[in-house]
Amino acid sequence: MSTDTQLTTAVRDALMRFTPTRVWEHKIQVDARGGTVVLAGVTRSRAIKETAENLARGVKGVSQVENRIVSDSDVEVAVAQALAADPRTRAGFPGILVGVVFGVVYLKGQVAAAEIKRAATEIAGKITGVQSVSNELIAPAKM
């Protein structure tokens, strides 16, 4: 077994031993190369993302950790900022509510036009970490 494989296994074991990260272990990918560990995947919170990084840093033989984990809370903030910044959806704030669960973005609330609803789906779908978009925005029907 190579040193990289042993290090990957050791980091995975550390994640499994700690209950808060154990439930996320299947969502977190671990790869080790020459003492550098790369963590990727998704978690519900920044706290779990940071905890996974701290656990990896504590494993003997780890010299550096690249944390590429995306948390739902990071995605939620990024989607809200993108919607607020885009001229097509800016007017929808504060009426557009954004929630994220396991990478699925939920858009709720009322908007003034169907075009805003369509633009919101497009904008949210381009954000890193978004698995899919469930657009439940309500727009007035065209007459």
C-alpha positions as CSV (number, residue, x, y, z in Angstrom):
1,M,0.0,0.0,0.0
2,S,1.4,3.4,-1.0
3,T,2.0,6.2,1.5
4,D,-0.6,8.3,-0.3
5,T,-3.2,5.5,0.1
6,Q,-2.3,5.1,3.7
7,L,-2.7,8.8,4.3
8,T,-6.0,8.9,2.5
9,T,-7.2,6.0,4.7
10,A,-6.0,7.6,7.9
11,V,-7.8,10.9,7.1
12,R,-11.0,9.0,6.2
13,D,-10.7,7.1,9.5
14,A,-10.3,10.4,11.4
15,L,-13.5,11.7,9.8
16,M,-15.3,8.4,10.7
17,R,-14.2,8.5,14.3
18,F,-15.7,12.0,15.0
19,T,-19.5,11.8,15.2
20,P,-20.3,15.2,13.6
21,T,-18.3,14.4,10.5
22,R,-19.2,10.7,10.4
23,V,-22.6,11.5,9.0
24,W,-21.0,13.4,6.2
25,E,-18.2,11.0,5.5
26,H,-19.9,9.6,2.4
27,K,-20.2,13.2,1.0
28,I,-16.6,14.1,1.6
29,Q,-13.9,12.9,-0.8
30,V,-10.4,12.6,0.5
31,D,-7.3,12.4,-1.8
32,A,-3.7,12.5,-0.6
33,R,-0.6,13.2,-2.7
34,G,2.8,13.7,-1.1
35,G,1.5,14.8,2.3
36,T,-1.1,17.2,0.8
37,V,-4.7,16.2,1.5
38,V,-7.5,17.5,-0.7
39,L,-11.0,17.5,0.8
40,A,-13.9,17.9,-1.6
41,G,-17.6,17.4,-1.6
42,V,-20.5,19.0,0.2
43,T,-21.7,19.5,3.8
44,R,-24.6,21.3,5.4
45,S,-22.6,23.8,7.3
46,R,-19.3,25.7,7.4
47,A,-18.7,24.2,10.9
48,I,-18.6,20.7,9.5
49,K,-16.4,21.9,6.6
50,E,-13.9,23.5,9.0
51,T,-14.1,20.5,11.4
52,A,-13.2,18.1,8.5
53,E,-10.2,20.3,7.7
54,N,-9.0,20.4,11.3
55,L,-9.3,16.6,11.6
56,A,-7.3,16.1,8.5
57,R,-4.6,18.5,9.7
58,G,-4.3,16.4,12.9
59,V,-3.5,13.2,11.0
60,K,0.2,12.3,11.2
61,G,1.9,12.8,7.9
62,V,-0.4,15.5,6.6
63,S,1.7,18.6,5.7
64,Q,-1.0,20.6,4.0
65,V,-4.8,20.5,3.5
66,E,-6.7,22.0,0.5
67,N,-10.3,22.3,1.6
68,R,-12.5,22.3,-1.5
69,I,-15.6,21.3,0.5
70,V,-18.6,23.4,-0.3
71,S,-21.1,23.9,2.5
72,D,-24.8,24.6,1.9
73,S,-24.5,27.8,3.8
74,D,-21.7,29.0,1.5
75,V,-23.9,28.2,-1.5
76,E,-26.9,30.0,0.0
77,V,-24.9,33.2,0.5
78,A,-23.4,33.0,-3.0
79,V,-26.8,32.5,-4.6
80,A,-28.4,35.3,-2.6
81,Q,-25.5,37.7,-3.5
82,A,-25.7,36.7,-7.2
83,L,-29.5,37.3,-7.3
84,A,-29.1,40.6,-5.6
85,A,-26.3,41.7,-8.0
86,D,-28.0,40.7,-11.2
87,P,-30.1,43.5,-12.8
88,R,-32.7,40.9,-13.9
89,T,-33.4,39.8,-10.3
90,R,-32.2,42.7,-8.2
91,A,-35.8,44.2,-7.9
92,G,-37.0,40.8,-6.5
93,F,-35.2,41.5,-3.2
94,P,-36.1,41.1,-0.4
95,G,-39.0,39.0,-1.8
96,I,-36.8,36.1,-3.0
97,L,-36.0,33.7,-0.2
98,V,-33.1,31.3,-0.8
99,G,-32.5,28.1,1.0
100,V,-30.1,25.2,0.3
101,V,-30.2,21.6,1.4
102,F,-27.6,19.1,0.2
103,G,-26.8,21.4,-2.8
104,V,-30.4,21.8,-3.9
105,V,-31.3,25.5,-4.0
106,Y,-34.9,26.3,-3.1
107,L,-36.2,29.7,-4.3
108,K,-39.4,30.9,-2.6
109,G,-41.4,34.1,-2.5
110,Q,-43.2,36.4,-4.9
111,V,-41.7,38.2,-7.9
112,A,-43.2,40.8,-10.3
113,A,-42.8,38.8,-13.5
114,A,-42.2,35.4,-15.0
115,E,-39.0,36.7,-16.5
116,I,-37.6,37.3,-13.0
117,K,-38.5,33.8,-12.0
118,R,-36.7,32.3,-15.1
119,A,-33.7,34.5,-14.5
120,A,-33.5,33.4,-10.9
121,T,-33.2,29.7,-11.9
122,E,-30.5,30.5,-14.5
123,I,-28.4,32.6,-12.1
124,A,-28.7,30.1,-9.2
125,G,-27.8,27.2,-11.4
126,K,-24.5,28.7,-12.3
127,I,-23.2,28.9,-8.7
128,T,-20.5,26.5,-7.7
129,G,-21.9,23.8,-5.4
130,V,-25.5,23.9,-6.8
131,Q,-26.7,20.4,-7.6
132,S,-30.2,21.6,-8.8
133,V,-32.7,24.4,-8.4
134,S,-36.2,24.1,-7.2
135,N,-37.8,27.3,-8.2
136,E,-41.0,27.8,-6.2
137,L,-41.3,31.6,-6.9
138,I,-44.7,32.9,-7.6
139,A,-45.1,35.2,-10.5
140,P,-48.4,36.7,-11.7
141,A,-50.1,34.9,-14.6
142,K,-50.0,36.7,-18.0
143,M,-53.3,38.1,-19.1
